Amino acid sequence: MKISTPECSQSNPQHSTLFAQGAGCIASSEGLSAALWFKNTPNYQGYPVATIGECDLDDSQRAVDFISDCADYLHDEHECHTVIGPMNGNTWLRHRLLLDSNDRLPFMMEPLEPCYFRQIFEVAGFSILSRYSSSVVDLNKPASNYEILSKRLQQRGLRLRTVDFENFEKDLAAIFQLSLLSFQNNFLYTDLPEKAFIGKYLSAKDQIDPDFVLLAEVNGELVGYVFCLPDILAQTAGVAPALIIKTLASHPERKLPGLGTLLVAEVQRRAKEKGYVEAIHALQYESNSSLRISQRFDAKIFRRYALMSKSY
């Protein structure tokens, strides 16, 4: 197995991108490759993990041996006792493999690895560490009325508004700070620099419809938000228009029961008015409270994913 480091791979643009994301090295063998992370990774059971990501594998025993060798290298050379994959270093970046699926087309930004990845990781000694799912809501069905919930939250000072493109970076900075508070106890959480977070959303500005980024404020303080994007892949494929509900967050210290439900209900109402027929509740962690919100809207799971781990 060949190991490439940042010093010897600057001429490869793909490698340079992965090193910029924090990969410590690139492993390769007979046409197979994977990026390996062993610094600034999440903690699991009190210890930092190593991760294997950006995998280019075929469906063969060679791939099984290669992933096993990558895990052994991370344990032997970098003293990592738990190796997680596929994951590009942390959960802000590409991660998860496919467990099961119906025949629905991929949606924009969905991390769909080949089906055989699961078997490769399992035979290499990995087991399921965490599960995720994506589900779809039929917006043509009659929607529940959340007017009473809306009035109750308004009486507590809550106001909803759309993201302000004239002050987009300012709104993104507030979204970033709330995300840190809301997600800090999430499974495998790691901090993300504010500059990287804002840059990520600025680069997607042309794809954002401000009507689908709703901010919930009390006395000018951001206490919740929902961030959605149109499924451009669905539009180009000529299938039913769908809205991707990508991120839902609320302030953990502000007791506003029903806020997440109200945000989802409102953005789905707006989507239906604009001609969308489906809402995709994307990539939800199995223990996330947002799953309960999805169930209130009769969301139907169409794909399941997992992270795999191997402990030494």
KOLPA-195623 format. One record per residue: residue in one letter; chain; x, y, z of N, C-alpha, C in turn. Coordinates in steps of 0.001 Angstrom, whole numbers, plus 500000, padded with zeros to 6 digits. Layout:
code|unit|npx|npy|npz|capx|capy|capz|cpx|cpy|cpz
a|A|X|Y|Z|X|Y|Z|X|Y|Z;
...
// end
This chain:
code|unit|npx|npy|npz|capx|capy|capz|cpx|cpy|cpz
m|A|500846|498805|500000|500000|500000|500000|500878|501240|500000;
k|A|500627|502155|499077|501391|503397|498961|500702|504493|499762;
i|A|501497|505251|500501|500977|506364|501293|501531|507673|500737;
s|A|500629|508579|500328|501026|509891|499834|500689|510947|500871;
t|A|501607|511852|501107|501420|512923|502093|501283|514269|501380;
p|A|500886|515315|502083|500741|516627|501428|502003|517081|500710;
e|A|503163|516748|501259|504411|517208|500685|504682|516628|499300;
c|A|504134|515428|499031|504456|514777|497758|503273|514714|496805;
s|A|502169|515408|497128|500988|515296|496272|500384|516641|495895;
q|A|501152|517702|495992|500603|519015|495669|500236|519143|494201;
s|A|500828|518318|493344|500556|518399|491911|499229|517761|491535;
n|A|498609|517032|492449|497341|516361|492184|496210|517218|492752;
p|A|495371|517845|491911|494317|518742|492416|493348|518053|493368;
q|A|492966|516808|493078|492041|516090|493962|492666|515870|495319;
h|A|493942|515473|495335|494634|515274|496607|494752|516585|497365;
s|A|495053|517661|496650|495199|518963|497306|493905|519372|497994;
t|A|492750|519099|497360|491460|519414|497964|491251|518612|499241;
l|A|491587|517332|499203|491411|516478|500379|492344|516899|501508;
f|A|493570|517268|501171|494495|517738|502206|493995|519056|502806;
a|A|493383|519905|501971|492802|521152|502479|491656|520867|503434;
q|A|490979|519732|503268|489900|519327|504168|490437|518669|505436;
g|A|491739|518497|505536|492335|517958|506752|492832|516536|506660;
a|A|492756|515906|505481|493271|514546|505343|494765|514530|505649;
g|A|495192|513498|506390|496603|513392|506727|497422|512744|505639;
c|A|496797|511839|504865|497493|511167|503784|496481|510499|502863;
i|A|496968|510061|501706|496166|509320|500741|496800|507945|500586;
a|A|495997|506904|500780|496476|505537|500591|496024|505046|499221;
s|A|496871|504283|498541|496498|503747|497237|497151|502387|497038;
s|A|496492|501572|496213|497006|500239|495909|496279|499678|494698;
e|A|497001|499450|493629|496466|498792|492437|495153|499418|491960;
g|A|495129|500737|491859|493952|501424|491348|492909|501765|492393;
l|A|493081|501303|493619|492176|501637|494721|492788|502783|495525;
s|A|491938|503603|496127|492474|504703|496933|491478|505120|497996;
a|A|492000|505795|499032|491172|506351|500102|491984|507423|500809;
a|A|491296|508443|501291|491937|509472|502099|491785|509103|503569;
l|A|492828|509382|504353|492845|509009|505760|493001|510263|506619;
w|A|492146|510365|507632|492180|511483|508579|492550|510946|509954;
f|A|493501|511604|510636|493879|511176|511981|494211|512356|512902;
k|A|493925|513564|512447|494084|514759|513276|492802|515586|513197;
n|A|492467|516253|514308|491287|517122|514366|490013|516382|513964;
t|A|489907|515150|514412|488745|514311|514127|487815|514291|515344;
p|A|486584|513768|515189|485662|513725|516329|486140|512789|517435;
n|A|485575|512979|518614|485803|512054|519725|484687|511012|519758;
y|A|485068|509814|520125|484098|508739|520325|484521|507969|521562;
q|A|483612|507864|522540|483897|507212|523817|485118|507826|524501;
g|A|485241|509148|524353|486287|509879|525059|487619|509969|524347;
y|A|487734|509382|523156|489008|509385|522441|488795|509820|520993;
p|A|489790|510513|520410|489666|510877|518998|489731|509645|518107;
v|A|489018|509708|517006|488979|508591|516070|489821|508935|514842;
a|A|490041|507943|514016|490566|508150|512668|489441|507833|511689;
t|A|489507|508402|510500|488447|508137|509530|489037|507804|508158;
i|A|488291|507007|507427|488610|506649|506044|487520|507234|505160;
g|A|487892|508052|504189|486894|508676|503328|487366|508803|501897;
e|A|486488|509406|501073|486785|509614|499647|487322|508332|499015;
c|A|486569|507249|499236|487024|505919|498813|486741|505675|497336;
d|A|487735|505184|496643|487593|504732|495261|487878|503235|495271;
l|A|486811|502435|495295|486926|500998|495494|486152|500254|494421;
d|A|486607|499049|494110|485796|498170|493278|485179|497082|494161;
d|A|484377|496242|493548|483680|495188|494285|484514|493910|494237;
s|A|485546|493869|495074|486474|492737|495013|487090|492475|496380;
q|A|487708|491318|496519|488447|491002|497735|489625|491955|497913;
r|A|490170|492436|496797|491272|493408|496888|490829|494634|497672;
a|A|489595|495088|497427|489090|496265|498123|488919|495994|499605;
v|A|488459|494788|499946|488334|494401|501359|489699|494464|502030;
d|A|490700|493868|501396|492053|493857|501967|492602|495274|502084;
f|A|492298|496103|501102|492790|497480|501103|492207|498274|502265;
i|A|490887|498195|502474|490262|498921|503587|490777|498383|504920;
s|A|490953|497078|505017|491507|496499|506239|492921|497011|506485;
d|A|493726|497110|505428|495092|497624|505561|495085|499092|505974;
c|A|494135|499881|505432|494035|501295|505819|493734|501424|507307;
a|A|492798|500617|507795|492453|500663|509217|493643|500246|510070;
d|A|494339|499187|509665|495514|498734|510422|496595|499811|510442;
y|A|496791|500484|509318|497783|501561|509253|497441|502669|510251;
l|A|496165|503071|510304|495754|504128|511215|495936|503717|512671;
h|A|495702|502444|512961|495905|501950|514318|497389|501830|514645;
d|A|498159|501231|513757|499570|500944|514049|500443|502189|514016;
e|A|500216|503065|513024|501093|504216|512831|500633|505455|513590;
h|A|499345|505557|513860|498816|506782|514481|498066|506503|515777;
e|A|498142|505281|516265|497611|504885|517565|496124|505228|517705;
c|A|495374|505021|516638|493931|505266|516661|493218|503961|516997;
h|A|492444|503970|518058|491807|502734|518521|490438|502495|517887;
t|A|489855|503530|517283|488599|503369|516546|488749|504054|515199;
v|A|488405|503334|514148|488455|503861|512781|487025|503868|512242;
i|A|486600|505011|511682|485240|505193|511186|485273|505466|509687;
g|A|484292|504932|508976|484217|505212|507551|482870|504810|506965;
p|A|482589|505219|505753|483358|506250|505045|482993|507643|505550;
m|A|484010|508436|505857|483793|509791|506360|485012|510642|506064;
n|A|484772|511784|505440|485852|512698|505120|486227|513556|506324;
g|A|486676|512904|507372|487211|513616|508518|486223|513969|509598;
n|A|485047|514479|509235|484040|514852|510220|482676|514890|509556;
t|A|481637|515100|510353|480275|515031|509827|479834|516291|509090;
w|A|480671|517335|509072|480378|518499|508235|480646|518175|506771;
l|A|481500|517179|506532|481896|516810|505180|481225|515497|504778;
r|A|481524|515017|503597|480868|513827|503046|481087|512621|503965;
h|A|479989|511922|504288|480087|510720|505103|478854|509852|504891;
r|A|478923|508609|505371|477863|507602|505296|478016|506711|504053;
l|A|477528|505465|504191|477344|504578|503053|475893|504110|503024;
l|A|475529|503466|501944|474136|503089|501722|473820|501748|502371;
l|A|472686|501707|503109|472194|500447|503672|471104|499846|502794;
d|A|470066|500608|502507|468999|500117|501640|468278|501299|501013;
s|A|467565|501031|499918|466973|502115|499157|465846|501587|498289;
n|A|464868|502493|497994|463942|502176|496920|464534|502716|495625;
d|A|463749|502841|494592|464305|503249|493299|464268|504756|493072;
r|A|464065|505522|494125|464030|506981|493973|465383|507504|493524;
l|A|465375|508482|492614|466609|509076|492123|467343|509800|493256;
p|A|468677|509913|493167|469426|510683|494170|468972|512141|494179;
f|A|469033|512763|495351|468755|514196|495432|470056|514959|495558;
m|A|469985|516251|495328|471179|517087|495330|471922|516979|496662;
m|A|473232|516794|496587|474142|516709|497740|473974|515405|498537;
e|A|473244|514441|497996|473089|513176|498709|474360|512342|498551;
p|A|474950|511865|499645|476174|511063|499558|475844|509604|499250;
l|A|475787|509268|497982|475428|507901|497596|476662|507151|497109;
e|A|477209|506335|497985|478304|505460|497596|477727|504201|496939;
p|A|478525|503458|496174|478033|502208|495577|477509|501240|496635;
c|A|476501|500462|496271|475857|499542|497220|476842|498569|497840;
y|A|477867|498187|497084|478786|497154|497587|479725|497666|498673;
f|A|479740|498975|498936|480618|499493|499994|480302|498849|501342;
r|A|479019|498639|501617|478660|498062|502913|479334|496714|503112;
q|A|479271|495850|502122|479873|494524|502249|481382|494616|502384;
i|A|482002|495534|501643|483455|495688|501734|483862|496056|503154;
f|A|483192|497043|503734|483546|497463|505095|483235|496361|506105;
e|A|482118|495676|505934|481762|494619|506886|482770|493473|506839;
v|A|483140|493031|505654|484097|491929|505542|485474|492363|506037;
a|A|485764|493671|505945|487031|494196|506453|487025|494361|507970;
g|A|485934|493965|508638|485896|493985|510099|485159|495154|510707;
f|A|484460|495944|509887|483700|497084|510392|482267|496655|510691;
s|A|481638|497338|511634|480229|497116|511944|479517|498458|511996;
i|A|478192|498439|511959|477417|499685|511932|477578|500437|513254;
l|A|477973|501691|513149|478135|502560|514315|476910|503446|514514;
s|A|476376|503996|513439|475213|504889|513526|474419|504798|512234;
r|A|473124|505059|512355|472214|504941|511216|471552|506280|510925;
y|A|471176|506470|509665|470565|507705|509185|469491|507342|508154;
s|A|468622|508279|507857|467608|508021|506847|467200|509316|506163;
s|A|466673|509167|504954|466024|510267|504237|464599|509851|503945;
s|A|463675|510790|504097|462261|510490|503897|461622|511589|503068;
v|A|460421|511312|502568|459752|512263|501699|458325|512512|502194;
v|A|457910|513765|502110|456560|514177|502480|455819|514567|501207;
d|A|454624|514022|501037|453763|514363|499906|453037|515670|500214;
l|A|453424|516734|499533|452845|518047|499812|451437|518206|499232;
n|A|451019|517262|498409|449667|517333|497857|448611|516829|498837;
k|A|449047|516134|499867|448102|515670|500875|447668|516833|501761;
p|A|446455|516780|502306|446009|517845|503214|446965|518001|504392;
a|A|447320|519239|504686|448263|519506|505768|447519|519842|507056;
s|A|448130|519477|508181|447551|519834|509473|447609|521347|509664;
n|A|446730|521850|510512|446673|523275|510789|447483|523582|512047;
y|A|448504|524432|511894|449358|524781|513024|449146|526230|513466;
e|A|447958|526761|513190|447668|528150|513536|447706|528376|515044;
i|A|447182|527439|515818|447180|527594|517280|448618|527614|517797;
l|A|449465|526695|517279|450874|526667|517671|451547|527975|517294;
s|A|451271|528471|516101|451881|529717|515652|451497|530879|516560;
k|A|450235|530988|516915|449782|532087|517784|450407|531980|519176;
r|A|450518|530739|519690|451117|530565|521016|452567|531035|521033;
l|A|453314|530716|519977|454714|531143|519918|454822|532644|519654;
q|A|453909|533176|518886|453909|534624|518669|453671|535376|519967;
q|A|452823|534831|520819|452554|535461|522112|453803|535483|522992;
r|A|454734|534600|522709|456001|534576|523444|457079|535386|522740;
g|A|456648|536174|521761|457570|537095|521096|458211|536562|519835;
l|A|457824|535375|519382|458463|534778|518213|458016|535461|516924;
r|A|458982|535726|516064|458693|536259|514743|459507|535462|513714;
l|A|458867|535140|512585|459545|534440|511493|459850|535419|510376;
r|A|461010|535253|509773|461354|536044|508594|462232|535204|507681;
t|A|462341|535630|506444|463229|534943|505508|464640|535513|505642;
v|A|465611|534752|505165|466987|535227|505181|467085|536488|504321;
d|A|467921|537409|504737|468068|538703|504069|469290|538662|503160;
f|A|469069|538611|501857|470198|538557|500923|471020|539841|500940;
e|A|470419|540944|501357|471172|542199|501443|472154|542162|502616;
n|A|471863|541355|503603|472747|541193|504770|473022|539697|504988;
f|A|473343|539033|503890|473441|537574|503899|474534|537079|504856;
e|A|475697|537699|504796|476798|537247|505660|476463|537466|507137;
k|A|475779|538553|507442|475377|538799|508831|474414|537718|509309;
d|A|473442|537358|508467|472511|536296|508837|473242|534956|508958;
l|A|474187|534703|508051|474941|533451|508122|475762|533376|509408;
a|A|476300|534508|509845|477066|534515|511094|476174|534151|512272;
a|A|474929|534663|512283|473992|534310|513353|473593|532840|513264;
i|A|473383|532344|512044|473063|530925|511845|474212|530051|512334;
f|A|475437|530470|512054|476615|529716|512503|476656|529624|514025;
q|A|476467|530740|514704|476532|530727|516164|475439|529849|516761;
l|A|474241|529904|516191|473164|529053|516689|473455|527585|516396;
s|A|474050|527305|515247|474398|525922|514907|475374|525339|515914;
l|A|476356|526126|516332|477309|525645|517336|476589|525230|518616;
l|A|475624|526051|519050|474874|525742|520269|473954|524542|520079;
s|A|473284|524496|518945|472279|523474|518709|472885|522092|518471;
f|A|474057|522055|517815|474629|520776|517397|475759|520282|518294;
q|A|476117|521038|519339|477315|520696|520108|477237|519337|520797;
n|A|476029|518853|521053|475881|517540|521675|475527|516444|520668;
n|A|475586|516773|519385|475300|515777|518361|476367|514696|518318;
f|A|475983|513536|517850|476903|512412|517733|478053|512770|516790;
l|A|479288|512545|517239|480517|512798|516473|480678|514271|516086;
y|A|480184|515163|516943|480260|516591|516644|481707|517081|516692;
t|A|482049|517953|515751|483303|518706|515793|483000|520156|515435;
d|A|483792|521076|515971|483651|522479|515607|484073|522698|514160;
l|A|483460|523678|513537|483845|524098|512192|484170|525581|512252;
p|A|485291|526011|511680|485611|527449|511695|484511|528262|511026;
e|A|484224|529427|511596|483151|530266|511064|483397|530618|509596;
k|A|484640|530889|509244|484959|531264|507863|484587|530139|506905;
a|A|484869|528893|507290|484549|527752|506426|483047|527569|506305;
f|A|482321|527747|507414|480864|527604|507411|480231|528646|506497;
i|A|480608|529900|506680|480014|530972|505880|480391|530814|504412;
g|A|481641|530453|504153|482079|530262|502777|481303|529172|502063;
k|A|480965|528127|502801|480205|527014|502231|478842|527465|501741;
y|A|478170|528323|502523|476842|528783|502145|476890|529933|501143;
l|A|477924|530749|501218|478070|531805|500219|478245|531205|498830;
s|A|478977|530088|498760|479214|529466|497455|477938|528878|496864;
a|A|476945|528619|497734|475675|528045|497264|474583|529103|497128;
k|A|474930|530373|497230|473924|531438|497262|473030|531425|496026;
d|A|473598|531147|494860|472816|531161|493628|471751|530069|493606;
q|A|471915|529039|494424|470958|527935|494464|469891|528121|495550;
i|A|470027|529178|496345|469147|529385|497489|467970|530272|497117;
d|A|466789|529836|497462|465588|530671|497395|465349|531196|498809;
p|A|465412|532521|499031|465284|533042|500400|463977|532667|501078;
d|A|462936|532364|500309|461678|531939|500916|461805|530613|501644;
f|A|462873|529875|501359|463053|528554|501956|464172|528531|503002;
v|A|464595|529703|503440|465513|529803|504587|464811|530699|505597;
l|A|464177|530076|506583|463370|530815|507549|464119|530952|508869;
l|A|464116|532172|509397|464760|532473|510669|463693|532802|511701;
a|A|463812|532209|512870|462888|532471|513981|463615|533311|515011;
e|A|463043|534461|515358|463696|535388|516275|462767|535788|517414;
v|A|463364|536047|518558|462671|536622|519705|463465|537846|520134;
n|A|462843|539010|520045|463519|540272|520378|464828|540430|519611;
g|A|464812|540028|518334|465981|540185|517480|467026|539095|517622;
e|A|466835|538180|518574|467799|537092|518772|467349|535868|517974;
l|A|468265|535280|517217|467948|534076|516452|467812|532895|517408;
v|A|466642|532245|517381|466394|531108|518278|466100|529825|517502;
g|A|466004|529931|516192|465776|528740|515384|465846|529081|513912;
y|A|466106|528076|513091|466087|528287|511640|465865|526965|510933;
v|A|465363|527063|509709|465300|525912|508812|465923|526350|507498;
f|A|466818|525508|506979|467545|525821|505746|467191|524774|504705;
c|A|466642|525224|503579|466180|524308|502530|466731|524746|501175;
l|A|466833|523764|500284|467280|524021|498918|466383|523286|497931;
p|A|466114|523869|496779|465417|523115|495739|466273|521945|495267;
d|A|465632|520828|494964|466362|519675|494457|466603|519873|492967;
i|A|467745|520446|492646|468064|520754|491254|468170|519486|490425;
l|A|468633|518392|491024|468725|517132|490280|467350|516675|489816;
a|A|466336|516854|490658|464971|516485|490266|464502|517345|489107;
q|A|464831|518628|489164|464412|519528|488088|465042|519141|486763;
t|A|466336|518819|486782|467022|518467|485539|466587|517105|485020;
a|A|466146|516215|485930|465697|514892|485510|464241|514887|485062;
g|A|463557|516012|485242|462182|516107|484805|461195|515361|485677;
v|A|461559|515120|486942|460640|514446|487860|459979|515477|488765;
a|A|459143|515003|489686|458350|515895|490526|459238|516894|491269;
p|A|458891|518188|491246|459679|519203|491967|459704|518912|493473;
a|A|460892|518898|494043|461040|518586|495462|461901|519640|496144;
l|A|461592|519892|497403|462381|520790|498236|463137|519952|499260;
i|A|464430|520217|499420|465253|519484|500384|465312|520272|501682;
i|A|464777|519696|502754|464917|520297|504081|466234|519789|504641;
k|A|467249|520634|504538|468622|520221|504808|468991|520323|506286;
t|A|468660|521457|506914|469071|521679|508297|467946|522349|509077;
l|A|467713|521829|510262|466724|522394|511196|467409|522524|512541;
a|A|467350|523701|513138|468043|523922|514412|467246|524862|515294;
s|A|467383|524692|516605|466757|525601|517569|467704|525792|518746;
h|A|467513|526888|519438|468365|527220|520583|468060|526256|521728;
p|A|469077|525537|522220|468812|524521|523259|468374|525090|524599;
e|A|468647|526377|524840|468311|526964|526135|467037|527800|526104;
r|A|466459|527981|524941|465200|528719|524832|464067|527715|524710;
k|A|463198|527677|525681|462118|526694|525721|460947|527192|524880;
l|A|460916|526743|523654|459862|527126|522714|459320|525852|522066;
p|A|458524|525088|522824|458006|523810|522305|457240|523992|521004;
g|A|457549|523138|520031|456856|523186|518749|457516|524060|517709;
l|A|458626|524723|518067|459266|525632|517114|459719|524888|515857;
g|A|460373|523735|516019|460837|522980|514857|459688|522567|513959;
t|A|458604|522110|514569|457422|521719|513798|456869|522901|513017;
l|A|456789|524066|513670|456260|525253|513004|457140|525651|511820;
l|A|458456|525619|511984|459360|525988|510896|459188|525052|509700;
v|A|459098|523754|509959|458921|522794|508867|457566|522977|508202;
a|A|456525|523159|509008|455178|523350|508449|455137|524582|507552;
e|A|455757|525669|508002|455714|526911|507233|456506|526792|505938;
v|A|457680|526184|505984|458473|526097|504757|457824|525132|503771;
q|A|457161|524088|504273|456456|523177|503373|455224|523849|502761;
r|A|454565|524706|503538|453429|525456|503001|453889|526359|501859;
r|A|454998|527041|502070|455529|527928|501032|455932|527129|499792;
a|A|456531|525962|500024|456951|525132|498895|455746|524701|498065;
k|A|454673|524300|498738|453471|523879|498015|452899|525034|497200;
e|A|452908|526237|497775|452397|527402|497056|453214|527689|495795;
k|A|454497|527323|495825|455373|527574|494680|455409|526404|493699;
g|A|454564|525399|493929|454456|524320|492969|455260|523075|493277;
y|A|455917|523042|494418|456633|521825|494809|455620|520780|495278;
v|A|455874|519536|494943|454933|518471|495310|455490|517553|496397;
e|A|456785|517678|496682|457392|516838|497716|458395|517643|498532;
a|A|458570|517230|499780|459629|517769|500638|460476|516601|501119;
i|A|461776|516692|500904|462701|515648|501333|463290|516030|502683;
h|A|463046|515214|503693|463675|515395|504999|464964|514594|504968;
a|A|466081|515311|504774|467315|514682|504318|468250|514272|505444;
l|A|468772|513048|505353|469956|512592|506078|469840|512810|507584;
q|A|468803|512245|508168|468538|512446|509591|469153|511324|510423;
y|A|469834|511717|511478|470422|510757|512409|469316|510026|513154;
e|A|469510|508731|513403|468447|507881|513952|467927|508362|515303;
s|A|468741|509072|516085|468299|509512|517409|467985|511007|517455;
n|A|467894|511643|516295|467655|513073|516251|466174|513375|516472;
s|A|465908|514429|517230|464514|514809|517499|463778|515214|516233;
s|A|464513|515593|515186|463853|515980|513942|463105|514820|513310;
l|A|463488|513590|513634|462747|512433|513127|461303|512448|513613;
r|A|461102|512870|514859|459738|512944|515391|458928|513985|514640;
i|A|459584|515076|514260|458898|516094|513475|458503|515527|512117;
s|A|459396|514786|511488|459087|514177|510191|457882|513252|510295;
q|A|457808|512513|511382|456679|511596|511569|455354|512342|511660;
r|A|455381|513565|512203|454147|514359|512295|453621|514724|510909;
f|A|454526|514752|509940|454118|515088|508571|453981|513843|507699;
d|A|453925|512680|508333|453735|511408|507627|454822|511179|506582;
a|A|456048|511495|506956|457173|511291|506039|457446|509801|505850;
k|A|457739|509401|504604|458006|508008|504264|459489|507833|503949;
i|A|460153|506947|504675|461578|506709|504446|461791|506032|503092;
f|A|462739|506562|502327|463062|505933|501046|464525|505494|500954;
r|A|465380|505946|501889|466756|505498|501879|467317|505500|503297;
r|A|468164|504509|503582|468850|504419|504869|470356|504334|504627;
y|A|471089|504906|505569|472551|504984|505452|473173|504615|506808;
a|A|474497|504483|506802|475188|504179|508057|476625|504674|508002;
l|A|477175|504882|509189|478619|504979|509369|479072|503656|509971;
m|A|480250|503210|509543|480803|501952|510027|482017|502243|510906;
s|A|482308|501343|511823|483477|501537|512678|484180|500211|512946;
k|A|485451|500306|513219|486271|499153|513587|487128|499563|514782;
s|A|487025|498817|515853|487785|499127|517070|488869|498098|517290;
y|A|489952|498551|517891|491121|497693|518145|491324|497530|519652;
// end
